C-alpha cells in the first residue's frame, strides 16, 4: 500500500484505493486494446482466400451423389506392407479438420510415413437430403467408398479410420462387413451414448444431459420443423460447451494473440473450419439423437442397419480407439465402451491429453495420435 | 315485372351503397381520430382537454392490466409514449421475429402500433392475455367465419409462450451470472487489483464464470428452461412454415411439403434400385461373373487437383 493511499489519520483511504485500482484497470485496458488492435490490423489485411485449409493435393477417385472419395498424392514411397487407410469424418463438421494446416495435418503426417491415404467427403447436405438415414450412410455410401478402395487395393481389405460420428459409422460397418477391413481405427467416437455420468469431469457430458432431457417427441418436432438439423444450431450447442472461451475469443482472445501472425493464422483457419458447419440430414439426425443418444441402442444391440441389428461383437479385426481425455463433446467413457465388445487381443487404446479438436490440430497430436496410429498399423494391420 | 324487379334491385343496391358508405365514413372518422391521438395532435397531456383523455386511458389500463402503474420505467405502455410516439425501440425489438415472418412489419412505424402489440400487454397480464387468446384459438371452428382471427390468436399465443420461455431461460442465466459475481467478489477485491495483477484478476474471473456456467448447464432448472425455449421456438417456427406454405400455395408455387414429398419418393425409389442392383451383383457373383474392379492408383499416376475427378470421367 502506498503512502498516498492513506488518509491523514493513517487509515486506508478507500477513495484513493479505488482510484488506484481504476487507474490500473484503465492502464490494463489500454494495453489490452493496443494488443487487440495489432491483431485486428493483421486480420483486416487478410482476405478469405488467403486463409487456406485442406489443400494437400488429392484426386477425386469415387463419387456417389454428393459423397466422394479423395485419394491423396503421395509425398513418400507408398508402403505396400500397410493397407491403404480410408478416413471417414462425421456429418457435424467437415473433414477439412484433418488437414487444417501444413504442420498440423493428420493427412500429411500419414503421407510422410508412406501410408496410402483416402478420405471420404460427405459433401454439403441440403434439404433434398433430409431423408437420408444411417442405412444410406453406412450400408450405401461408406460401404461403396470402402469397396472402391478395396478394389483399388486389389481386393485386399483396408484400414478404416472413423472420426467422431464417422467413427460410429465405421464401427457399424465393421460389425456388418468385417471382411472388408484389415483394421479399424477410431478417434473421439461415441459408442455408448450414455457413458458413465458418475465419472464425468466438470466440463464433460453436457451434450448427453441436454439430449437426455428431451423427449422423443421433442427431437421429432425439431427434425420435422427444420427438415435437417441446422448446422447453426449444432454450432451454437457446441459453443455453449465452452461458454467463456466462446464469449471471449473475439475480444480477449484476439488481444492475447498480440498481432502474432502464426497464432492469428491458426485462429483464422480454425474459424474457417467452424464456419463451414453443414446441416445434418434430418432422418439420420433423428436416428442419432433418438436412437443413439436417447435410447443408446448401439450398445444394447437394437440399432438396425437395413433392418438388421448391429452386433458389435462381430468386430473381429484389430481396433485402435483414440479418445481425448479433456473432450467436452464426447465423454471418455462413451468411447472406451467399445472395448467391452472387442476381444482383448484385438483392442488397443490411446488416451490423448487434450480436447475434441485438439486430437487433430494440436502440435502434440501429430506425434501422439498420428504417430500412434502409424505404429499400430505397422504392428497390427500388415498385409 | 322486369321493371319492378329492376327497381327492387336498384333499391337494394342503393341500400348497400349507402350502408357501405356510412360504414366507411364511421371507420374513416375513427381512423382519423385515432391517427390524431397517436400523433399527439389531439389534445396531448397538459393541453386543454388532453388530461381527460389520459385519465381515461389510465382507467382503462387499470381495468385491463392488474398491477399496471403508469409512468413506471417498466411500464410497456405509458401515456407519454402514446402521445409522443416514443418507445419504438422497445416494440421493434420485441417484434423482430414477426418481421422475419412478415417483412412489411419491419417497415411499420411501431410506435404507432404500440398499444396494439401483444408484447406490450404480455408482461403485465400474461395469463389474462393467454386466456383471451386461448378462448379465441380453441373455440369452435366455423366454416365461413373468423378462421383467420382464430389462427392469428393461436399464432399470438405461441409467440407469447416463446417470449415467456425466453424470459425464463434468461432468468436462469441471469441467476448464474449473479452467482458467478458473488463467488468472484468473495475471492477477489480491490486489494488484489492493487498488486497490479489485472490479468490475474481477469483470468480468475473467466475461470469463476466458466465454472459457474458449466455447473448451471447441468441443473434441471437450466435444462428444463432450455427445453421449454426449444419447444416454444419450434412452435413459432412451425407457424412460420405454415405461413410460407400458404403463401406458396396462393402464388401457385410448389410448397416445401410438396418438394419434401418428392424427395421422399425419390429416396425410397433409389433405395429400391440400390437393393435390386445389389441382388443382381450377388447373383452375378454366384454365377461366377466377376465384377469389374477399379485400377490400383500408384504414386506415379497421382495427379494434382481435387477438382479433376476420375469418377466424373466415367470410372464409376
Interface residues (C-beta under 8 A of the other chain):
Chain A: X1 X17 X18 X20 X21 X24 X25 X27 X28 X57 X58 X59 X60 X61 X62 X63 X64 X68 X70 X71 X73 X74 X77 X78 X127 X128 X130 X131 X132 X135 X136 X140 X148 X151 X152 X153 X154 X155 X202 X203 X206 X209 X210 X213 X214 X218 X221 X222 X225 X226 X227 X240 X242 X243 X244 X245 X248 X252
Chain B: X190 X191 X193 X194 X196 X198 X199 X202 X206 X209 X210 X211 X213 X214 X215 X217 X218 X220 X223 X224 X226 X227 X230 X231 X234 X237 X238 X241 X256 X259 X260 X263 X264 X267 X268 X271 X274 X293 X294 X295 X296 X297 X298 X299 X302 X303 X304 X305 X306 X307 X308 X309 X310 X311 X312 X315 X316
